[in-house]
Amino acid sequence: MPESEMLLQVRGVSNTYITQVHGVWGGKNIKPVLDRVDLDMRHGEIFGLVGESGCGKTTLGRSILGLIDYEGDIIIDGLRQDKKQRREMARKVQAVFQDPSGSLNPAKRIGWLMEEPLRVHRIGTKQERLKKVDEALRLVGLDPSYKARRVQELSGGQKQRVCIGCALMLEPKLIIADEAISSLDVSVGAQILNLFQDLHRRLGLALVFISHNLKVVYYLCDRIAVMYRGQIVELGDAEAIYAAPAHPYTRLLLDAAPGIDIRASFFTSSYQEIPDEPEETASGCRFAGRCTRQTRACRDTPQELISIAPPREAPHLVRCCLKEF
């Protein structure tokens, strides 16, 4: 991908969590969460991160936002993510989180909440800021009169629309949406998905959409990265991945998604009953403990992302040593 097309570059990003074991006076256990993650994202692209809980997708999103420490490099619109440049980075990337109620101060009115980013960054006069609040409310499908309401007066879908409006106030190039519809009813969640698509068309907004729901990601995203135990195991165009999933884990996720028919399977459908291989003993593929097609090479040899797309076609990468997908 040419440098001029790139909005987001993630290079070798790793992260660990430290958990305490054996009581207050016990030692500490270091748990790897991200393992040398690489990805690129174009301007105006909708990019999906999908995987089970604990796979590292939320940690990667928070790393891009600069909310947690990590090893490696993250570059957004030519600017390297750095604590010293948080104000400037905030104008490039914003977030929409899972729980809108937890993201909004219940003591303040909606207009105050949406105007706050502009006040913090000292943008415009009071009249200009209020005009921008009205414009943002219309963009997310709410009447400007909502700025006089309080958080508790809104439904869950309306609260999430306000959160999206707050994220738009600084006109960012990129929004990280982390499980942004998982706490909403199905019909309301569909409306929020349509809103994201509308904002993408009208504003050219780029979006990293994080979800465990493959059907949602397929509906919304241009490209998808499937994550498992801190690694990207498959990356490519949404259509290519859904038409011909190459990694056994991707097939597992598709098999588990209602309404999606997969003709062949490399694993048992009741995969929850297959115990994971202990992380401390798994030197090869991290999915080997669940895959019924595993070989000695799978278990003993670390796997790298390799290209399986024919020449001149869009890249399709998979982390698997099986030659027949």
C-alpha positions in Angstrom: 0.0 0.0 0.0 1.5 3.4 -1.0 2.6 5.6 1.9 0.3 8.4 0.6 -2.8 6.2 1.0 -2.0 5.2 4.6 -3.9 6.6 7.5 -2.9 4.1 10.1 0.4 2.1 10.3 0.9 -0.4 13.1 4.3 -1.9 13.3 5.4 -4.7 15.7 3.0 -3.6 18.5 3.2 -5.8 21.6 1.6 -5.5 25.0 1.6 -7.5 28.2 -0.5 -7.4 31.3 0.9 -8.1 34.8 -1.3 -10.1 37.1 -0.5 -10.8 40.8 -0.5 -14.4 41.9 -0.5 -16.3 45.2 -2.0 -13.5 47.3 -0.7 -10.1 48.3 2.9 -11.2 48.9 3.1 -13.5 45.9 4.9 -13.0 42.7 3.7 -11.4 39.5 2.7 -13.2 36.3 3.3 -11.5 33.0 0.6 -12.4 30.4 1.3 -11.5 26.7 -1.8 -9.8 25.1 -0.4 -8.5 21.8 2.4 -10.2 19.9 4.2 -8.0 17.2 1.0 -6.9 15.4 1.4 -5.3 12.0 -1.3 -3.7 9.9 -2.0 -0.8 7.5 -5.2 1.1 7.0 -6.2 3.4 4.2 -7.8 6.9 4.4 -11.6 6.5 4.5 -11.5 2.8 5.0 -13.7 0.8 7.4 -11.5 -1.9 8.9 -12.8 -4.7 11.1 -11.0 -6.4 14.1 -12.8 -9.6 15.1 -12.1 -12.4 17.5 -13.2 -13.9 20.8 -13.0 -12.1 24.1 -9.4 -11.9 25.3 -7.8 -12.2 21.8 -6.3 -8.7 22.1 -8.6 -6.7 19.8 -9.6 -4.1 22.5 -6.0 -3.8 23.7 -5.0 -3.0 20.1 -7.7 -0.4 19.9 -6.7 1.2 23.1 -3.0 1.2 22.0 -4.0 3.1 18.8 -5.9 5.6 21.0 -2.8 6.0 23.1 -4.7 5.0 26.3 -2.2 2.2 27.3 1.5 1.6 26.9 2.9 -0.7 24.3 6.0 -1.7 22.4 6.4 -1.0 18.7 5.2 1.9 16.6 1.8 3.4 15.7 1.6 6.2 13.1 -1.7 8.0 12.5 -1.9 10.3 9.5 1.9 10.7 9.5 2.1 11.4 13.2 3.7 8.9 15.6 1.6 8.1 18.6 3.4 9.7 21.6 2.3 10.9 25.0 3.9 14.3 24.4 1.5 14.8 21.4 -1.8 13.7 23.0 -3.7 16.9 22.2 -2.7 16.7 18.5 -3.4 13.0 18.4 -6.9 13.5 19.9 -7.8 15.6 16.9 -6.8 12.7 14.6 -8.4 9.7 16.4 -11.4 9.4 18.7 -13.3 6.5 20.3 -16.8 5.2 20.7 -17.0 2.5 23.4 -19.4 -0.3 24.3 -21.3 1.3 27.1 -22.7 4.8 26.3 -24.0 5.3 29.8 -20.5 4.9 31.2 -19.1 7.3 28.7 -21.4 10.2 29.5 -21.4 12.3 32.6 -25.0 12.1 34.0 -24.7 15.4 35.8 -24.3 17.4 32.6 -26.6 18.2 29.7 -26.0 16.8 26.3 -25.0 20.2 24.8 -22.3 20.7 27.5 -20.9 17.2 26.9 -20.7 17.7 23.2 -19.2 21.1 23.5 -16.5 20.0 25.9 -13.9 18.8 23.3 -14.1 22.1 21.6 -13.6 24.0 25.0 -10.6 21.8 25.9 -8.9 22.5 22.6 -10.0 26.1 22.6 -11.8 26.0 19.3 -14.1 28.8 18.3 -16.3 31.2 20.2 -19.3 30.1 22.4 -21.7 30.8 19.5 -19.5 28.9 17.0 -19.2 25.9 19.4 -23.0 25.8 19.9 -23.6 25.9 16.2 -21.1 23.0 15.7 -23.0 21.0 18.4 -26.3 21.5 16.5 -24.6 20.3 13.3 -23.2 17.2 15.0 -26.6 16.4 16.5 -28.1 16.5 13.1 -25.3 14.4 11.7 -26.1 11.6 14.2 -29.8 11.8 13.6 -30.9 13.8 16.7 -32.7 17.2 16.8 -30.6 20.1 18.1 -33.2 20.4 21.0 -31.5 17.3 22.5 -28.7 19.5 23.7 -30.9 20.7 26.6 -31.6 17.1 27.8 -29.8 15.1 30.4 -28.3 11.6 29.9 -30.9 9.8 31.9 -33.6 11.1 29.6 -32.2 9.3 26.6 -32.6 5.7 25.4 -29.5 3.5 24.8 -29.5 4.1 21.1 -29.8 7.9 21.6 -26.9 7.8 24.1 -24.7 6.0 21.6 -25.6 8.6 19.0 -24.5 11.3 21.4 -21.2 9.5 22.0 -20.7 9.3 18.2 -21.5 13.0 18.1 -18.9 13.8 20.8 -16.3 11.8 18.8 -17.0 13.9 15.7 -16.6 17.3 17.4 -12.9 17.5 16.7 -13.3 16.3 13.1 -11.0 13.3 13.5 -9.6 11.2 10.6 -10.2 8.0 12.4 -12.7 6.6 14.9 -12.2 3.4 17.0 -15.6 1.8 17.6 -15.1 -0.9 20.3 -18.1 -3.2 20.5 -20.2 -0.1 19.9 -23.5 -2.0 19.3 -23.1 -5.0 21.6 -25.0 -3.5 24.5 -27.9 -2.4 22.2 -31.0 -4.2 21.0 -30.7 -5.8 17.6 -32.9 -3.2 15.8 -31.2 -0.3 17.5 -27.8 -1.8 16.8 -28.7 -2.0 13.1 -29.6 1.7 13.1 -26.2 2.6 14.6 -24.4 0.5 11.9 -26.4 2.4 9.2 -25.3 5.6 10.9 -21.6 4.6 10.7 -22.1 3.9 7.0 -23.8 7.2 6.4 -21.0 9.1 8.2 -18.5 7.2 6.2 -20.1 8.3 2.9 -20.8 11.9 4.0 -17.6 12.7 5.8 -15.1 10.2 4.3 -14.6 9.0 7.9 -12.3 6.0 8.5 -13.4 3.5 11.1 -11.8 0.6 13.1 -14.8 -1.5 14.1 -14.0 -4.0 16.9 -16.5 -6.8 17.4 -16.9 -10.5 18.1 -19.8 -10.7 15.7 -18.7 -11.7 12.2 -22.0 -11.0 10.6 -21.8 -7.4 11.7 -18.2 -7.0 10.6 -19.0 -8.5 7.2 -21.9 -6.1 6.7 -19.9 -3.0 7.6 -16.3 -3.4 6.8 -14.1 -3.2 3.7 -11.3 -5.4 5.2 -11.1 -7.7 8.2 -8.3 -8.8 10.5 -9.1 -12.0 12.5 -7.3 -12.1 15.8 -6.4 -15.0 18.1 -4.3 -14.9 21.3 -2.7 -11.6 20.4 -1.9 -12.3 16.8 -3.6 -11.6 13.5 -4.2 -15.0 12.0 -6.0 -13.9 8.8 -6.3 -10.5 7.1 -7.9 -9.6 3.8 -10.9 -8.1 2.0 -14.2 -8.9 3.7 -15.7 -10.6 0.6 -12.6 -12.8 0.2 -12.5 -14.0 3.8 -16.2 -14.8 3.9 -16.1 -16.5 0.5 -13.0 -18.6 1.2 -11.8 -18.4 4.9 -8.3 -19.7 5.0 -7.5 -20.1 8.6 -9.2 -22.9 10.7 -10.0 -20.4 13.4 -11.8 -18.1 10.9 -13.8 -21.1 9.7 -14.7 -21.8 13.4 -16.0 -18.3 13.9 -18.0 -18.4 10.7 -19.4 -21.8 11.6 -20.5 -20.4 15.0 -22.2 -17.4 13.4 -26.0 -18.1 12.7 -27.1 -18.0 9.1 -23.6 -18.5 7.6 -23.0 -21.8 5.8 -19.5 -23.2 5.6 -19.1 -26.2 3.3 -15.9 -27.6 4.9 -14.6 -27.6 8.5 -11.2 -28.3 9.9 -12.5 -28.5 13.5 -15.4 -29.8 15.5 -18.4 -27.5 15.9 -18.3 -28.0 19.7 -14.9 -26.3 19.9 -15.5 -25.0 23.4 -15.1 -28.6 24.6 -11.6 -28.8 23.1 -9.2 -27.4 25.7 -6.6 -24.8 24.6 -3.0 -25.8 24.5 -1.3 -24.2 27.6 0.2 -21.0 26.5 3.5 -21.7 28.2 4.0 -24.9 26.2 2.7 -23.8 22.8 5.8 -22.9 20.7 4.1 -23.2 17.4 0.6 -22.3 16.2 -1.5 -20.9 19.0 -4.6 -22.5 17.6 -3.1 -26.0 17.4 -4.8 -27.2 20.6 -8.2 -26.7 19.0 -7.5 -27.7 15.3 -8.2 -31.2 14.3 -5.9 -30.9 11.3 -2.8 -30.0 13.4 0.5 -31.5 12.5 3.9 -31.6 14.3 4.9 -28.5 12.3 1.8 -26.7 13.6 2.7 -27.4 17.2 6.5 -26.9 17.0 7.0 -24.2 14.4 6.0 -20.5 14.9 3.7 -19.5 12.1 4.1 -16.3 10.1 1.6 -14.4 8.0 1.9 -15.6 4.4 0.1 -14.4 1.2 -2.3 -16.8 -0.4 -3.9 -14.4 -2.9 -3.2 -14.9 -6.7 -0.9 -12.3 -8.3 -2.6 -8.9 -9.0 -5.4 -9.6 -6.6 -6.0 -7.9 -3.2 -3.7 -9.2 -0.5 -5.1 -12.1 1.6 -2.8 -13.1 4.4 -3.0 -16.2 6.7 -1.0 -17.5 9.6 -1.2 -21.3 8.8 1.2 -23.9 7.5 -1.5 -26.1 5.9 -1.1 -26.1 2.2 -4.7 -26.9 1.4 -7.2 -24.5 2.7 
